[in-house]
Amino acid sequence: MDKHYYLWIKSECPFCLDAVGEMVKQKKMFSVFTMDDSLEELSALKKARNWETVPLIVEKSPTGEEFLIGGFTDLQKHFSKDK
């Protein structure tokens, strides 16, 4: 089983849409949670992860370990170091 990515986004956020596009481009397994109607839950998630913006992107390894990637720019850096 490969790594799985989780993205918490807002539908009108251009960086969020770019992050989803990057996941497709990289052919990664991912789940997207659009938080437009769950702003309190999104706020709690960001606070728990010590992250202030969207997208909020997390990588989960096959062993269950989670790693905060961050936002879209961080995602680009994450994939560029894999090459």
C-alpha positions in Angstrom: 0.0 0.0 0.0 1.3 3.4 -0.9 1.1 6.6 1.0 -2.2 8.4 1.1 -2.7 12.1 1.1 -5.5 14.1 2.8 -6.4 17.6 1.7 -8.7 19.9 3.6 -9.7 22.7 1.2 -12.1 25.5 0.5 -13.7 25.4 -2.9 -12.9 29.0 -3.9 -9.2 28.8 -2.8 -6.9 28.9 -5.9 -4.1 27.2 -3.9 -6.4 24.5 -2.9 -7.5 23.8 -6.4 -3.8 23.8 -7.5 -3.0 21.3 -4.8 -5.8 18.9 -6.0 -4.4 19.3 -9.5 -0.9 18.5 -8.3 -2.1 15.3 -6.7 -3.7 14.3 -10.0 -0.6 15.2 -11.9 1.6 13.1 -9.5 -0.9 10.2 -9.7 -1.1 9.9 -5.9 -3.9 8.4 -3.8 -5.7 11.2 -2.0 -8.9 12.3 -0.3 -10.3 15.8 -0.4 -12.5 17.3 2.2 -14.2 20.5 1.1 -14.7 22.5 4.3 -16.9 25.4 3.0 -19.8 24.5 5.3 -17.6 23.2 8.2 -15.5 26.3 9.1 -15.5 25.5 12.9 -14.3 22.0 12.2 -11.7 23.4 9.8 -10.5 25.8 12.4 -10.1 23.0 15.0 -8.1 20.9 12.4 -5.8 23.8 11.7 -5.3 24.5 15.3 -4.6 20.8 16.1 -2.0 20.7 13.3 -0.6 24.1 14.1 -1.4 25.3 10.5 -3.0 28.6 9.7 -4.1 28.4 6.0 -5.8 26.1 3.5 -5.0 23.8 1.9 -4.0 21.7 4.8 -2.2 18.7 3.4 -1.2 15.6 5.4 0.6 12.5 4.2 -0.2 9.1 5.8 2.2 6.2 5.5 1.1 2.6 5.1 2.1 2.1 8.8 -0.3 4.8 9.9 2.2 7.5 10.6 1.1 11.0 9.6 3.3 13.8 8.4 2.1 17.4 7.9 3.2 18.6 4.5 1.6 22.0 4.8 0.1 24.0 1.9 0.4 24.0 -1.9 4.0 25.4 -2.1 5.0 22.8 0.5 3.4 20.1 -1.5 5.4 21.2 -4.6 8.6 21.0 -2.6 7.6 17.7 -1.1 7.2 16.1 -4.6 10.3 17.8 -6.0 12.5 16.2 -3.4 11.1 12.8 -4.4 12.6 13.1 -7.8 
